[in-house]
């Protein structure tokens, strides 16, 4: 029974939810000062060091998606979901900026990238509940979410520096780390991921840190230097490691770190989700409205526009109603939106409000279920 519960927590991002709930209860109902005192020494290690592994696994999915057979390997194959991804970024960012303009709060525009985020794991889980495991909308959403996360990584790198940008230090260390990674792959033939983490990984981390770029992204360039499969196995595909010999560093990295990363996400939720419920403010509304309205509206409108202008088509078996459900599932920002909040705003009311918006975006899960129920009722009525 205990083993089954623990397995469920690992497979359903339960540690992240649990950590977030503990933080909310602790700061609001137990001991505000005690919570702040507890998390203060952890913030750097969790947000700037341990989260490297989370973004490393995200980069691994992006890296493999461009391999032969991957969802991003063929422009024709990926055209519609990729074009929809642009809408999923432009739509919420546009609504957020318009909201800042209407309320005459130009200082808040810095957070316009927060509602662009999609939590790929939660969106995937929600889509499987709504569509089942074999519906073409699942692959569509996964491709959209992977591309969305790639754009998110780019936004964090370019728009949210952690200090004064020093391109010379950044390029010297990060570039040197990538060169070392390529040498280890090309000439030394490493199959273990550990040398890549200990050597190029640490070197890249200092390059990001001293260069003013968020160091949590330090493993992203290193992931692209690791040995990998010749063909993409598919996003979230489970490999039987007992019967399937894995001799490449990239898959070994994901296999080893998959469960520890779930615990790291639990710590991330514990450290970052501790906000007072009274922190709900204008930024909360802007982030939440932009996610729940701007994300699905942007995805659907750009999909329709792509079909009209470029004759792009949805996958066989997927219709426009399914597209609305995919758009709403993609509105769950949660993990990535929380991370972007901490990168966008300094400590204060704006950061707390943005975090609340990121947390409340999980309500998209219930909205998807309601939309699905309404659509099913209408179909039965007709």
C-alpha positions as CSV (number, residue, x, y, z in Angstrom):
1,X,0.0,0.0,0.0
2,X,2.8,2.5,1.0
3,X,4.8,1.5,-2.1
4,X,1.7,2.1,-4.3
5,X,1.1,5.6,-2.8
6,X,4.8,6.6,-3.2
7,X,4.6,5.3,-6.9
8,X,1.5,7.4,-7.5
9,X,3.3,10.5,-6.0
10,X,6.2,10.0,-8.4
11,X,4.0,9.4,-11.5
12,X,1.5,12.3,-10.9
13,X,3.8,15.1,-9.7
14,X,2.4,14.6,-6.3
15,X,5.5,15.8,-4.5
16,X,5.2,19.2,-6.2
17,X,1.6,19.5,-5.2
18,X,2.4,18.3,-1.7
19,X,5.3,20.8,-1.3
20,X,3.1,23.6,-2.5
21,X,0.3,22.8,-0.2
22,X,2.6,22.5,2.8
23,X,4.1,25.9,2.0
24,X,0.7,27.5,1.8
25,X,-0.6,26.0,5.0
26,X,2.7,26.6,6.8
27,X,2.9,30.3,6.0
28,X,-0.8,31.1,6.3
29,X,-2.0,28.9,9.2
30,X,1.1,27.8,11.2
31,X,4.1,30.1,11.5
32,X,4.8,32.8,8.9
33,X,8.1,33.9,10.4
34,X,9.2,30.2,11.0
35,X,8.5,29.4,7.3
36,X,10.5,32.4,6.1
37,X,13.4,31.4,8.4
38,X,13.3,27.8,7.2
39,X,13.3,28.5,3.4
40,X,15.7,31.4,3.3
41,X,18.9,29.3,3.3
42,X,17.3,26.8,0.8
43,X,16.3,29.2,-1.9
44,X,19.6,29.4,-3.6
45,X,20.3,25.7,-3.5
46,X,16.9,24.8,-4.8
47,X,16.2,27.5,-7.4
48,X,19.7,28.0,-8.7
49,X,21.4,24.6,-8.3
50,X,18.9,21.7,-8.0
51,X,16.5,23.0,-10.6
52,X,19.3,22.5,-13.1
53,X,18.2,18.9,-13.2
54,X,14.6,19.8,-13.9
55,X,15.5,22.0,-16.9
56,X,18.1,19.4,-18.0
57,X,15.3,16.8,-18.3
58,X,13.1,19.4,-20.1
59,X,16.0,20.1,-22.5
60,X,16.5,16.3,-23.0
61,X,12.9,16.1,-24.3
62,X,13.5,19.0,-26.7
63,X,16.8,17.5,-27.8
64,X,15.3,14.2,-28.7
65,X,12.3,15.8,-30.4
66,X,14.5,17.1,-33.2
67,X,16.1,13.7,-33.9
68,X,14.8,11.6,-36.8
69,X,11.3,10.5,-36.0
70,X,10.9,13.2,-33.4
71,X,7.9,15.6,-33.2
72,X,10.1,18.5,-34.3
73,X,12.1,16.7,-36.9
74,X,9.9,17.5,-39.8
75,X,8.5,21.0,-40.5
76,X,5.5,19.5,-42.2
77,X,4.7,17.2,-39.4
78,X,5.1,19.9,-36.7
79,X,3.7,22.8,-38.6
80,X,0.2,23.1,-37.1
81,X,1.1,22.5,-33.4
82,X,4.2,24.8,-33.7
83,X,2.1,27.6,-35.3
84,X,-0.4,27.1,-32.5
85,X,2.5,27.4,-30.0
86,X,3.1,30.9,-31.2
87,X,-0.5,31.7,-30.4
88,X,0.0,30.2,-27.0
89,X,2.8,32.6,-26.3
90,X,1.6,35.7,-28.1
91,X,-2.0,35.5,-26.8
92,X,-1.4,35.5,-23.0
93,X,1.6,37.9,-23.3
94,X,-0.6,40.4,-25.3
95,X,-3.5,40.2,-22.8
96,X,-1.1,40.7,-19.9
97,X,0.5,43.8,-21.4
98,X,-2.9,45.2,-22.3
99,X,-4.0,44.6,-18.7
100,X,-0.9,46.5,-17.4
101,X,-1.7,49.3,-19.8
102,X,-5.4,49.5,-18.8
103,X,-4.6,49.6,-15.1
104,X,-1.7,52.0,-15.7
105,X,1.0,49.8,-14.2
106,X,3.9,49.8,-16.7
107,X,6.3,48.5,-14.0
108,X,4.4,45.1,-14.1
109,X,5.0,44.6,-17.8
110,X,8.2,42.8,-16.8
111,X,6.1,39.8,-15.9
112,X,4.5,39.4,-19.3
113,X,6.4,36.1,-20.0
114,X,4.9,34.4,-16.9
115,X,1.6,33.4,-18.5
116,X,3.4,32.1,-21.5
117,X,4.5,29.1,-19.6
118,X,3.0,25.6,-19.9
119,X,3.6,22.9,-17.3
120,X,4.2,20.0,-19.7
121,X,3.8,17.2,-17.0
122,X,0.5,18.5,-15.6
123,X,-0.9,19.3,-19.0
124,X,0.0,15.8,-20.2
125,X,-1.7,14.2,-17.2
126,X,-4.9,16.3,-17.7
127,X,-5.0,15.5,-21.4
128,X,-4.7,11.8,-20.8
129,X,-7.6,12.0,-18.3
130,X,-9.8,13.9,-20.9
131,X,-8.8,12.2,-24.1
132,X,-7.5,8.8,-23.1
133,X,-4.0,7.6,-24.0
134,X,-4.2,7.1,-27.8
135,X,-6.1,10.2,-28.9
136,X,-4.1,12.3,-31.5
137,X,-4.7,15.4,-29.3
138,X,-2.2,13.9,-26.9
139,X,0.7,14.1,-29.4
140,X,-0.5,17.5,-30.5
141,X,-0.4,18.9,-26.9
142,X,3.0,17.3,-26.2
143,X,4.6,18.9,-29.2
144,X,3.0,22.2,-28.3
145,X,4.2,22.0,-24.7
146,X,7.7,20.9,-25.7
147,X,8.0,23.9,-28.1
148,X,6.4,26.2,-25.5
149,X,9.0,25.1,-23.0
150,X,11.8,25.7,-25.5
151,X,10.5,29.3,-26.0
152,X,10.2,29.6,-22.2
153,X,13.9,28.7,-21.7
154,X,14.8,31.3,-24.3
155,X,12.7,33.9,-22.6
156,X,14.3,33.2,-19.2
157,X,17.7,33.4,-20.7
158,X,17.2,36.6,-22.6
159,X,14.7,38.6,-20.6
160,X,15.4,37.7,-16.9
161,X,19.1,38.1,-16.2
162,X,20.1,37.5,-12.5
163,X,22.5,40.5,-12.5
164,X,24.6,42.5,-14.9
165,X,25.1,40.6,-18.1
166,X,28.8,39.7,-18.8
167,X,28.8,38.1,-22.2
168,X,32.5,37.6,-22.2
169,X,32.5,35.5,-19.0
170,X,29.3,33.7,-20.0
171,X,30.5,32.8,-23.5
172,X,34.0,31.8,-22.3
173,X,32.7,29.4,-19.6
174,X,29.6,28.1,-21.3
175,X,31.3,27.9,-24.7
176,X,34.2,26.1,-23.2
177,X,31.9,23.7,-21.4
178,X,30.1,22.8,-24.6
179,X,33.5,22.3,-26.4
180,X,34.5,20.0,-23.6
181,X,31.2,18.1,-23.8
182,X,31.7,17.6,-27.6
183,X,35.2,16.3,-27.0
184,X,34.0,13.9,-24.4
185,X,31.4,12.6,-26.8
186,X,33.4,12.6,-30.0
187,X,36.8,11.4,-28.8
188,X,36.5,10.0,-25.3
189,X,33.2,8.1,-26.0
190,X,31.7,8.5,-22.5
191,X,28.4,6.7,-22.0
192,X,27.9,7.8,-18.4
193,X,26.3,11.2,-17.8
194,X,28.3,11.8,-14.6
195,X,31.4,13.1,-16.3
196,X,29.2,15.6,-18.2
197,X,27.7,16.9,-15.0
198,X,30.9,17.1,-13.0
199,X,33.0,18.6,-15.8
200,X,31.1,20.6,-18.4
201,X,28.0,21.0,-16.2
202,X,29.8,22.7,-13.3
203,X,31.9,24.8,-15.8
204,X,28.7,25.9,-17.5
205,X,27.0,26.7,-14.2
206,X,29.7,29.2,-13.2
207,X,29.5,30.7,-16.7
208,X,25.7,31.3,-16.3
209,X,26.1,32.5,-12.7
210,X,29.0,34.9,-13.3
211,X,27.6,35.9,-16.7
212,X,24.3,37.1,-15.2
213,X,22.1,34.4,-16.8
214,X,19.9,32.3,-14.6
215,X,22.2,29.4,-13.5
216,X,19.3,26.9,-13.3
217,X,19.5,26.7,-17.1
218,X,23.2,25.7,-17.1
219,X,22.7,22.1,-18.1
220,X,20.6,23.0,-21.2
221,X,23.6,23.6,-23.5
222,X,25.4,20.5,-22.0
223,X,22.4,18.3,-22.8
224,X,22.9,19.0,-26.5
225,X,26.5,17.6,-26.3
226,X,25.7,14.3,-24.7
227,X,25.5,11.0,-26.7
228,X,21.9,10.1,-27.6
229,X,19.7,7.6,-29.4
230,X,19.8,7.8,-33.2
231,X,16.0,8.1,-33.3
232,X,13.5,9.7,-31.0
233,X,11.6,7.2,-28.8
234,X,8.8,9.7,-28.1
235,X,8.1,12.1,-25.2
236,X,7.5,10.4,-21.9
237,X,7.9,6.9,-23.5
238,X,8.7,4.4,-20.8
239,X,11.7,2.1,-21.7
240,X,12.0,-1.3,-20.0
241,X,15.6,-0.9,-18.7
242,X,15.8,-4.5,-17.8
243,X,15.2,-5.7,-21.3
244,X,16.5,-2.7,-23.2
245,X,20.2,-1.9,-23.1
246,X,20.8,1.8,-22.8
247,X,24.3,2.9,-23.6
248,X,23.9,6.6,-24.2
249,X,24.5,9.3,-21.6
250,X,21.3,11.2,-22.4
251,X,18.9,8.4,-21.6
252,X,20.9,7.3,-18.6
253,X,20.7,10.9,-17.3
254,X,16.9,10.9,-17.5
255,X,16.5,7.4,-16.1
256,X,18.7,8.2,-13.1
257,X,17.3,11.7,-12.4
258,X,13.6,11.2,-13.2
259,X,12.5,10.4,-9.6
260,X,15.0,12.6,-7.8
261,X,13.7,15.5,-9.9
262,X,10.2,14.8,-8.6
263,X,11.5,15.3,-5.1
264,X,13.4,18.4,-6.2
265,X,10.1,19.8,-7.5
266,X,8.6,19.1,-4.1
267,X,11.3,21.2,-2.6
268,X,10.8,23.8,-5.3
269,X,7.1,24.0,-4.3
270,X,7.9,24.1,-0.6
271,X,10.4,27.0,-1.2
272,X,8.4,29.1,-3.7
273,X,4.7,28.5,-3.1
274,X,4.7,30.0,0.4
275,X,2.6,33.1,-0.2
276,X,0.0,34.7,1.9
277,X,-3.6,34.1,0.6
278,X,-4.0,37.8,1.2
279,X,-1.3,38.4,-1.5
280,X,-4.0,38.1,-4.3
281,X,-3.6,41.4,-6.2
282,X,-3.6,42.9,-9.7
283,X,-0.7,40.7,-10.8
284,X,-2.6,37.6,-9.7
285,X,-5.5,38.6,-11.9
286,X,-3.3,39.5,-14.9
287,X,-1.4,36.2,-14.8
288,X,-4.5,34.0,-14.2
289,X,-6.7,35.8,-16.8
290,X,-3.9,35.7,-19.4
291,X,-3.3,32.0,-18.8
292,X,-7.0,30.9,-18.7
293,X,-8.2,33.1,-21.5
294,X,-5.1,34.2,-23.5
295,X,-3.5,30.7,-23.8
296,X,-6.5,28.8,-25.2
297,X,-7.7,31.8,-27.3
298,X,-4.2,32.2,-28.7
299,X,-3.7,28.5,-29.5
300,X,-7.1,28.1,-31.2
301,X,-7.0,31.4,-33.1
302,X,-3.5,30.7,-34.5
303,X,-4.5,27.2,-35.4
304,X,-7.4,28.5,-37.4
305,X,-5.2,31.2,-38.9
306,X,-2.6,28.7,-39.9
307,X,-5.3,26.6,-41.6
308,X,-6.7,29.6,-43.5
309,X,-3.3,31.2,-44.5
310,X,-1.1,28.2,-45.0
311,X,-3.6,25.3,-45.4
312,X,-2.2,23.6,-42.2
313,X,-4.3,20.7,-40.9
314,X,-5.1,19.2,-37.6
315,X,-4.1,15.5,-37.1
316,X,-6.5,12.9,-38.3
317,X,-9.1,12.2,-35.6
318,X,-8.8,15.7,-33.9
319,X,-11.4,18.4,-34.4
320,X,-11.8,22.0,-33.4
321,X,-13.6,21.1,-30.1
322,X,-10.6,19.0,-29.2
323,X,-8.4,22.1,-30.0
324,X,-10.2,24.1,-27.3
325,X,-9.6,21.4,-24.7
326,X,-5.9,21.2,-25.7
327,X,-5.7,25.0,-25.3
328,X,-7.2,25.0,-21.9
329,X,-5.0,22.1,-20.7
330,X,-2.0,24.1,-21.9
331,X,-3.1,26.9,-19.6
332,X,-1.7,25.1,-16.6
333,X,1.4,27.2,-16.0
334,X,2.2,26.0,-12.4
335,X,5.9,24.9,-12.3
336,X,7.4,26.9,-15.1
337,X,5.1,29.9,-14.3
338,X,6.3,29.8,-10.7
339,X,9.9,29.7,-11.8
340,X,9.4,32.6,-14.2
341,X,7.7,34.6,-11.4
342,X,10.8,34.3,-9.2
343,X,12.9,35.3,-12.2
344,X,10.7,38.3,-13.2
345,X,10.1,40.1,-9.9
346,X,12.1,40.8,-6.8
347,X,10.7,39.9,-3.4
348,X,7.5,41.9,-2.7
349,X,3.8,42.2,-3.6
350,X,4.3,41.7,-7.3
351,X,6.2,38.4,-6.8
352,X,3.7,37.1,-4.3
353,X,0.8,38.1,-6.6
354,X,2.4,36.4,-9.6
355,X,3.0,33.2,-7.6
356,X,-0.7,33.1,-6.6
357,X,-1.6,33.4,-10.3
358,X,0.8,30.6,-11.2
359,X,-0.7,28.4,-8.4
360,X,-4.3,29.2,-9.3
361,X,-3.7,28.3,-12.9
362,X,-4.1,24.7,-11.8
363,X,-7.9,25.5,-11.9
364,X,-7.6,25.0,-15.7
365,X,-7.7,21.3,-14.9
366,X,-11.3,21.7,-13.6
367,X,-12.2,24.0,-16.5
368,X,-11.1,21.3,-19.0
369,X,-13.3,18.7,-17.3
370,X,-16.3,21.1,-17.3
371,X,-15.7,21.9,-21.0
372,X,-15.5,18.2,-21.8
373,X,-18.7,17.5,-19.9
374,X,-20.6,20.4,-21.7
375,X,-19.3,19.3,-25.1
376,X,-20.4,15.7,-24.4
377,X,-23.8,16.8,-23.3
378,X,-24.3,18.9,-26.4
379,X,-23.2,16.0,-28.6
380,X,-25.7,13.7,-26.9
381,X,-28.5,16.3,-27.2
382,X,-27.9,16.7,-30.9
